[in-house]
């Protein structure tokens, strides 16, 4: 398993965190998603099939802007 961390603007509350978790968790190969709201940080545990670009694109489609 690998871990990728992305900072994304727009994560301001628990509802945002839940939306991020739902969107990123749906990506094949993702096994865990943690969101730190104050830091706007998303930490994703995944297998080798998932790239940072895929995570960032998923965040964009969910309405958040990766830094």
C-alpha positions as CSV (number, residue, x, y, z in Angstrom):
1,X,0.0,0.0,0.0
2,X,1.0,3.6,-0.7
3,X,0.0,6.8,0.9
4,X,-0.5,10.1,-0.9
5,X,-1.3,13.5,0.7
6,X,-3.0,16.3,-1.1
7,X,-3.9,19.8,0.2
8,X,-7.2,21.1,-1.3
9,X,-8.9,24.4,-0.8
10,X,-12.6,24.4,-0.1
11,X,-12.5,21.9,2.7
12,X,-14.1,24.0,5.5
13,X,-16.4,21.7,7.5
14,X,-17.3,18.1,8.4
15,X,-19.7,18.0,5.5
16,X,-16.9,18.9,3.1
17,X,-14.8,16.1,4.7
18,X,-17.6,13.6,4.2
19,X,-17.9,14.6,0.5
20,X,-14.2,14.2,0.0
21,X,-14.2,10.8,1.7
22,X,-17.1,9.6,-0.4
23,X,-15.6,10.8,-3.7
24,X,-12.1,9.5,-3.1
25,X,-13.2,6.3,-1.5
26,X,-15.1,5.4,-4.8
27,X,-11.8,5.4,-6.7
28,X,-10.8,1.7,-7.4
29,X,-7.7,0.8,-5.4
30,X,-8.3,3.3,-2.6
31,X,-8.5,1.6,0.8
32,X,-8.7,4.6,3.2
33,X,-9.2,8.3,3.2
34,X,-8.5,10.7,6.1
35,X,-9.4,14.4,6.0
36,X,-7.9,17.0,8.3
37,X,-10.3,19.9,8.0
38,X,-8.2,22.7,9.6
39,X,-5.2,21.8,7.4
40,X,-7.4,21.1,4.3
41,X,-5.3,17.9,4.0
42,X,-6.5,14.7,2.4
43,X,-4.4,11.5,3.1
44,X,-5.2,8.6,0.9
45,X,-4.1,5.0,1.3
46,X,-4.1,3.1,-1.9
47,X,-2.5,0.5,-4.1
48,X,-0.2,1.2,-7.0
49,X,-3.0,1.7,-9.5
50,X,-3.9,5.1,-8.0
51,X,-1.8,8.1,-8.9
52,X,-1.8,11.6,-7.3
53,X,-3.2,13.0,-10.5
54,X,-6.2,10.6,-10.2
55,X,-6.8,11.8,-6.6
56,X,-6.5,15.4,-7.6
57,X,-8.9,15.0,-10.5
58,X,-11.4,13.3,-8.2
59,X,-11.2,16.2,-5.8
60,X,-11.8,18.7,-8.6
61,X,-14.9,16.8,-9.8
62,X,-16.2,16.9,-6.2
63,X,-15.8,20.7,-6.1
64,X,-12.5,21.1,-4.3
65,X,-9.3,22.7,-5.7
66,X,-6.0,20.8,-5.1
67,X,-3.1,23.1,-4.2
